[in-house]
Amino acid sequence: MNYIVPVSEEERTIGQLSKASAKAAHSALNMQGFVILRGAFATSTIDEMYAEYQAQYGAYDLAGMQALANTQSPVLEVGKGRFEIVMRLTGAFDMRAYANPLLLRFLIPLMGQAMRLSSVTAVTSYPGAEMQRMHRDSAQLFPEYNVGPMLPTYAINMTVPLVDVDATLGPTGVWPATHRFTDDKQPPMEDIQVIPFQRGDAILIDYRTLHAGLANTSPMVRPILYMVYARQWFFDEVNHPQRVPLDMPLENFLALPDDIRPLLMRAYSQIMRAKMLNRRQA
Ligand SMILES: O=C(O)CCC(=O)C(=O)O
């Protein structure tokens, strides 16, 4: 099975995959539970995003990040030396990232015209970060009826590496076809697919597919952008429901084009909900 579907410069320019590429990528997602669209982004755009990441968090070393994670901040430690950060959507973290026309055109047929952006974060592993445990982003739906594995996709995690991620920096390892496994079934560890990420990749992982962030054995920090798209009715109640799912200045939200604003509407209402839940707990 081919996990990588190349995106040509022409496809990128017109903002649409060819019929053949879209078919190959839809088929990989459906059968294997993940696909890499290689070249979905221009590397120059990714370099701008990396510069924005660096402007926001580049100054923090491991101890600095741990200190941030121990306070009320956009940073959560999700494993030793691994942090999930709600990035401020400023600079190059703009529509080119979360409303990329080529990717929206690819995702909408899978999740419907009313698809919503559920969250925008970055996951950064520091040197020494350990491999995560194998997990899926959400348990199978309707476990009582055993139908979850048969259902079409309802949420997809889109990873966008901000640097090239070789085996030493630790990409996300994936166990193919496990979106079709019930929650109690585990694949052999050795079935893991470890594919180095390249700048320009969009790695689409079905929310049900088993995966794990690998250890960072390099001396470099590894930031990847994480954008979750979901069907209108699917709310992620498991992964940090009390956390603000994205951080965008209100004026930027209001200035979005009319056809894009609904994509972010949900995340905006989740912000209010998260704030309310946090207040109740305080
Ligand atoms: O760090 C990674 O590569 C994956 C992170 C992840 O899967 C998670 O935090 O749930």
The ligand as a Gaussian input file, in Angstrom:
#p B3LYP/6-31G(d) Opt

LIG

0 1
 O        4.052000      13.806000      19.072000
 C        3.563000      13.109000      18.194000
 O        4.191000      12.753000      17.187000
 C        2.149000      12.611000      18.323000
 C        1.425000      13.217000      19.487000
 C        0.165000      12.524000      19.815000
 O       -0.244000      11.591000      19.188000
 C       -0.623000      12.966000      20.960000
 O       -0.153000      13.799000      21.758000
 O       -1.764000      12.453000      21.112000

